[in-house]
């Protein structure tokens, strides 16, 4: 994902990468490149062929960009926008940094 790659390759840009635990990824109801709306509109073949690959790539890009915060250091409880445009913040809970975000309704 070129925008993320360029950002991480530029030592002048401070960046925080939010890396979910493997258990969190495994617990997802679907793969990061899948979108239930794609299946609703297009059925089981939503990710088949070149159009499906393009669709999956866009979804994966959104997932990755949602885990990149274009700042570091990043202070506790400061709400910041990810590269995908979502708002996130972190706070200490039981000795661990926990990242939260607003869930779309």
C-alpha positions as CSV (number, residue, x, y, z in Angstrom):
1,X,0.0,0.0,0.0
2,X,2.0,2.8,-1.4
3,X,0.9,5.7,0.8
4,X,1.7,3.7,4.0
5,X,5.0,2.5,2.5
6,X,6.0,6.0,1.6
7,X,5.1,7.3,5.0
8,X,7.0,4.6,6.8
9,X,10.0,5.1,4.5
10,X,10.3,8.8,5.4
11,X,12.3,9.2,8.6
12,X,11.0,12.8,8.9
13,X,7.4,11.6,9.4
14,X,6.5,10.4,12.8
15,X,4.1,7.5,12.6
16,X,2.4,5.0,15.0
17,X,1.4,1.6,13.6
18,X,-1.3,-0.1,15.5
19,X,-0.6,-3.8,15.4
20,X,-3.5,-5.9,16.5
21,X,-2.8,-9.1,18.4
22,X,-2.9,-12.3,16.3
23,X,-5.8,-13.4,18.5
24,X,-7.8,-10.3,17.6
25,X,-7.2,-10.9,13.8
26,X,-8.2,-14.6,14.2
27,X,-11.4,-13.5,16.1
28,X,-12.6,-11.2,13.3
29,X,-15.9,-12.3,11.8
30,X,-14.3,-12.1,8.3
31,X,-10.9,-11.5,6.7
32,X,-9.6,-7.9,6.6
33,X,-10.2,-7.8,2.8
34,X,-13.8,-8.9,3.0
35,X,-16.8,-6.6,3.4
36,X,-20.3,-8.0,4.1
37,X,-21.8,-5.4,1.8
38,X,-19.8,-6.8,-1.1
39,X,-21.3,-10.3,-0.4
40,X,-24.8,-8.8,-0.1
41,X,-24.5,-7.1,-3.5
42,X,-22.4,-9.6,-5.4
43,X,-22.8,-13.0,-3.7
44,X,-20.2,-15.6,-2.9
45,X,-18.1,-14.6,-6.0
46,X,-17.6,-11.0,-4.7
47,X,-13.8,-11.5,-4.7
48,X,-13.4,-13.6,-7.9
49,X,-11.6,-12.3,-11.0
50,X,-9.7,-9.1,-11.4
51,X,-12.7,-6.9,-10.3
52,X,-12.9,-9.0,-7.1
53,X,-9.1,-8.7,-6.5
54,X,-9.4,-4.9,-6.9
55,X,-12.3,-4.9,-4.5
56,X,-10.3,-7.0,-1.9
57,X,-7.3,-4.7,-2.4
58,X,-9.4,-1.6,-1.6
59,X,-10.8,-3.2,1.5
60,X,-7.4,-4.3,2.7
61,X,-6.0,-0.8,2.1
62,X,-8.8,0.6,4.2
63,X,-8.0,-1.9,7.0
64,X,-4.3,-1.1,6.9
65,X,-4.7,2.7,6.8
66,X,-7.1,2.4,9.8
67,X,-4.1,1.0,11.7
68,X,-1.7,3.8,10.9
69,X,-1.7,7.0,13.0
70,X,0.3,9.8,11.3
71,X,2.0,11.0,14.6
72,X,4.4,9.8,17.3
73,X,4.7,10.4,20.1
74,X,1.0,10.2,20.7
75,X,-0.2,11.0,24.2
76,X,-2.8,9.1,26.2
77,X,-6.5,10.0,25.5
78,X,-5.5,12.3,22.6
79,X,-8.0,11.7,19.8
80,X,-6.3,11.5,16.4
81,X,-7.3,10.6,12.9
82,X,-5.8,7.5,11.2
83,X,-4.7,7.5,7.6
84,X,-8.2,6.0,6.8
85,X,-9.8,9.0,8.5
86,X,-11.2,7.3,11.6
87,X,-10.7,8.7,15.1
88,X,-8.8,6.7,17.6
89,X,-7.2,7.2,21.1
90,X,-5.5,5.1,23.6
91,X,-5.4,4.7,27.4
92,X,-3.8,2.5,30.0
93,X,-6.1,-0.3,31.3
94,X,-4.8,-2.9,33.7
95,X,-1.2,-2.0,32.8
96,X,-1.8,-2.3,29.0
97,X,-2.2,0.3,26.3
98,X,-5.7,-0.1,24.8
99,X,-6.7,1.6,21.6
100,X,-10.3,2.6,21.1
101,X,-12.3,4.1,18.2
102,X,-15.8,5.3,17.4
103,X,-17.8,2.6,15.9
104,X,-20.0,3.6,12.9
105,X,-23.7,3.1,13.6
